Amino acid sequence: MAGYGVVIPAFNAAATIADTLRSVAAQTIAADAVVVVDDGSTDDLEAAIAIADIPVRLLRQDNAGPGSATTRGMAALSTPFIATLDADDLWLPTKIELQLAHLERSPRTAGVFAHARNFRQDRPDLPEAGTTPGWFRTTMVIRREVAEAVGPIVDPPGGRGEMIDWIARAREAGFVLDMLDEVLALRRIRPGSLSYGRDARDRGYLEVVRAAMLRRAQNRPGSG
């Protein structure tokens, strides 16, 4: 089975990054490389990474957003497959094994996602009953050529919606993205995380929708 690398964008994630990295280390198929991109954190992220005691390449940049950090991490990998993960979420042990098997069975599929369950704060042992189709970073595994063809993950105003925009652009480019029925990840919901609440940051979603509408208008026959 072809190898994969992991990209984890991290901003002030010292409280959660060790658990996240341990969930990567617990995969039934080991990663060839793990890249954490410190997106201008002000906490001691490096010390927290050391607690996990697994090989990690740590990159640093000024705060530019999770999309920018993810894009930089992808560029640092040379593996055939790229998996991404938020710094406060967790993978279940068979996640990568099942997703890589799906991609091997489906050569026309460019990327695969999976369902997830939310959990509150520090209780992954008590996840919520409902599941969510994980059209977000934590469940994504893609072929390298998809990342190169679709281009950077762009951070909209407010810091939300970058993955929605990137997935839309991938589909517009003709790439097939599949969703597995299995729950393969746990998504942490906590105050201050991008998964928590609805506020002015949601302006990013509006910008993503607007950009998609503009692309469709420009691509209509007779436009321009």
C-alpha positions as CSV (number, residue, x, y, z in Angstrom):
1,M,0.0,0.0,0.0
2,A,1.3,3.4,-1.0
3,G,2.7,5.7,1.8
4,Y,1.1,8.8,3.2
5,G,2.1,11.9,5.1
6,V,0.1,13.9,7.7
7,V,-0.3,17.7,7.9
8,I,-1.5,19.3,11.1
9,P,-2.0,23.1,11.2
10,A,-1.7,24.3,14.8
11,F,-2.4,27.6,16.5
12,N,-2.2,27.7,20.3
13,A,-2.9,24.0,20.4
14,A,-0.5,23.1,23.2
15,A,-3.3,21.7,25.3
16,T,-4.5,19.2,22.7
17,I,-1.7,18.5,20.2
18,A,-0.1,15.6,22.1
19,D,-3.4,13.6,22.1
20,T,-3.9,14.4,18.4
21,L,-0.4,13.1,17.6
22,R,-1.0,10.0,19.6
23,S,-4.1,9.2,17.6
24,V,-1.9,9.5,14.4
25,A,0.7,7.2,16.0
26,A,-2.0,4.7,16.8
27,Q,-3.0,4.1,13.2
28,T,-2.9,0.6,11.9
29,I,-0.8,1.8,9.0
30,A,2.0,4.1,10.1
31,A,2.6,7.5,8.4
32,D,5.8,8.1,6.5
33,A,6.0,11.6,7.8
34,V,4.1,13.9,10.1
35,V,4.3,17.7,9.6
36,V,3.0,20.2,12.2
37,V,2.8,23.8,11.0
38,D,2.9,26.3,13.9
39,D,0.7,29.1,12.6
40,G,2.1,31.9,14.8
41,S,1.3,30.3,18.2
42,T,2.0,32.1,21.4
43,D,1.9,29.0,23.7
44,D,4.6,26.4,24.0
45,L,3.6,24.2,21.2
46,E,7.0,22.7,20.7
47,A,7.1,21.4,24.3
48,A,3.6,19.9,23.9
49,I,4.7,18.1,20.8
50,A,7.7,16.6,22.6
51,I,5.3,15.0,25.1
52,A,3.7,12.9,22.4
53,D,7.2,11.3,21.7
54,I,6.7,10.6,18.0
55,P,8.8,11.8,15.1
56,V,7.4,15.2,13.9
57,R,8.7,17.8,11.5
58,L,7.8,21.2,13.0
59,L,7.5,24.2,10.6
60,R,6.8,27.7,11.8
61,Q,5.1,30.7,10.1
62,D,3.6,34.0,11.1
63,N,-0.2,33.7,11.8
64,A,-1.9,33.4,8.4
65,G,-4.7,31.0,9.0
66,P,-5.3,27.2,9.0
67,G,-5.6,27.1,5.2
68,S,-2.2,28.7,4.7
69,A,-0.6,26.4,7.3
70,T,-2.2,23.3,5.7
71,T,-0.9,24.4,2.2
72,R,2.6,24.9,3.6
73,G,2.5,21.5,5.2
74,M,1.3,19.8,2.0
75,A,4.2,21.4,0.1
76,A,6.7,19.9,2.6
77,L,5.5,16.3,1.9
78,S,6.6,14.0,-1.0
79,T,4.3,11.1,-0.2
80,P,1.7,9.8,-2.8
81,F,-1.1,10.4,-0.3
82,I,-1.7,13.3,2.0
83,A,-3.9,13.2,5.1
84,T,-4.9,16.3,7.1
85,L,-6.0,16.8,10.7
86,D,-6.9,19.7,13.0
87,A,-4.7,20.0,16.1
88,D,-7.5,19.4,18.5
89,D,-9.2,16.4,16.8
90,L,-8.6,12.7,17.0
91,W,-8.4,9.8,14.5
92,L,-9.8,6.4,15.2
93,P,-7.1,3.6,14.7
94,T,-8.4,2.2,11.4
95,K,-9.1,5.5,9.7
96,I,-6.2,5.6,7.3
97,E,-6.2,1.9,6.6
98,L,-9.8,2.1,5.4
99,Q,-9.4,5.2,3.4
100,L,-6.2,4.1,1.6
101,A,-8.0,0.8,0.8
102,H,-10.9,2.7,-0.7
103,L,-8.5,4.8,-2.8
104,E,-6.7,1.7,-4.1
105,R,-10.1,0.1,-5.0
106,S,-11.2,3.3,-6.7
107,P,-8.4,4.7,-8.9
108,R,-10.7,7.5,-10.3
109,T,-11.4,8.8,-6.8
110,A,-9.2,11.8,-6.0
111,G,-9.9,12.0,-2.3
112,V,-11.9,10.4,0.4
113,F,-13.5,11.7,3.6
114,A,-15.3,9.9,6.5
115,H,-18.0,10.5,9.1
116,A,-17.1,11.9,12.5
117,R,-18.6,12.3,15.9
118,N,-18.3,15.5,18.0
119,F,-17.1,15.5,21.6
120,R,-17.0,18.2,24.2
121,Q,-13.8,19.6,25.7
122,D,-11.7,16.7,27.1
123,R,-14.1,13.8,26.9
124,P,-13.4,11.8,23.7
125,D,-14.7,8.8,25.7
126,L,-18.2,10.4,25.6
127,P,-18.8,11.4,22.0
128,E,-22.2,12.7,20.9
129,A,-24.6,10.1,19.5
130,G,-25.1,11.7,16.1
131,T,-22.6,11.5,13.3
132,T,-21.6,14.2,10.8
133,P,-20.4,13.7,7.2
134,G,-16.9,14.9,7.7
135,W,-16.4,17.4,4.8
136,F,-13.6,19.0,6.7
137,R,-9.9,18.8,7.2
138,T,-9.7,16.2,9.9
139,T,-11.2,13.4,7.8
140,M,-9.5,14.2,4.4
141,V,-7.1,11.9,2.5
142,I,-6.2,13.0,-1.0
143,R,-3.8,12.0,-3.8
144,R,-0.8,14.3,-4.1
145,E,-1.7,15.4,-7.6
146,V,-5.0,16.7,-6.4
147,A,-3.3,19.1,-4.0
148,E,-1.0,20.3,-6.7
149,A,-3.8,20.8,-9.3
150,V,-6.4,22.5,-7.1
151,G,-3.9,24.8,-5.5
152,P,-3.7,26.5,-2.1
153,I,-6.3,26.3,0.6
154,V,-7.4,30.0,0.9
155,D,-8.4,31.5,4.3
156,P,-11.5,33.7,3.9
157,P,-12.2,36.6,6.2
158,G,-13.1,35.4,9.7
159,G,-11.1,32.2,9.6
160,R,-14.0,29.8,8.5
161,G,-14.9,28.2,5.3
162,E,-11.5,27.5,3.8
163,M,-12.1,23.8,3.4
164,I,-15.6,24.3,1.9
165,D,-14.0,26.6,-0.7
166,W,-11.2,24.1,-1.5
167,I,-13.5,21.2,-1.8
168,A,-15.8,23.2,-4.1
169,R,-12.8,24.1,-6.3
170,A,-11.7,20.5,-6.4
171,R,-15.1,19.4,-7.6
172,E,-15.3,22.2,-10.2
173,A,-12.0,21.0,-11.5
174,G,-13.6,17.6,-12.1
175,F,-12.0,15.6,-9.2
176,V,-14.1,12.9,-7.6
177,L,-14.4,13.1,-3.8
178,D,-16.0,10.2,-1.9
179,M,-17.5,10.0,1.6
180,L,-17.2,6.8,3.7
181,D,-20.1,5.8,5.9
182,E,-17.8,4.7,8.8
183,V,-17.1,7.0,11.7
184,L,-13.4,7.4,11.6
185,A,-12.7,10.6,13.5
186,L,-13.7,12.5,16.7
187,R,-14.0,16.3,16.4
188,R,-13.4,18.4,19.5
189,I,-15.9,21.2,20.2
190,R,-14.5,23.7,22.6
191,P,-14.8,27.5,23.2
192,G,-12.3,29.2,21.0
193,S,-12.0,26.5,18.4
194,L,-13.1,27.0,14.8
195,S,-15.8,24.3,15.3
196,Y,-17.5,26.2,18.2
197,G,-20.4,28.6,18.0
198,R,-21.5,31.0,15.3
199,D,-20.3,34.6,15.3
200,A,-18.8,37.2,13.1
201,R,-16.2,34.7,11.8
202,D,-19.1,33.1,9.8
203,R,-18.5,36.0,7.3
204,G,-16.0,33.6,5.8
205,Y,-18.8,31.2,4.7
206,L,-20.5,34.1,2.9
207,E,-17.3,34.9,1.1
208,V,-16.8,31.3,0.1
209,V,-20.4,31.1,-1.4
210,R,-19.8,34.4,-3.2
211,A,-16.6,33.2,-4.7
212,A,-18.2,30.0,-5.9
213,M,-21.0,31.9,-7.6
214,L,-18.6,34.2,-9.3
215,R,-16.6,31.2,-10.7
216,R,-19.8,29.6,-12.0
217,A,-20.8,32.8,-13.7
218,Q,-17.4,33.2,-15.3
219,N,-17.5,29.6,-16.6
220,R,-20.9,29.8,-18.3
221,P,-20.9,29.6,-22.1
222,G,-20.8,33.1,-23.5
223,S,-19.4,34.8,-20.4
224,G,-16.4,37.1,-20.5
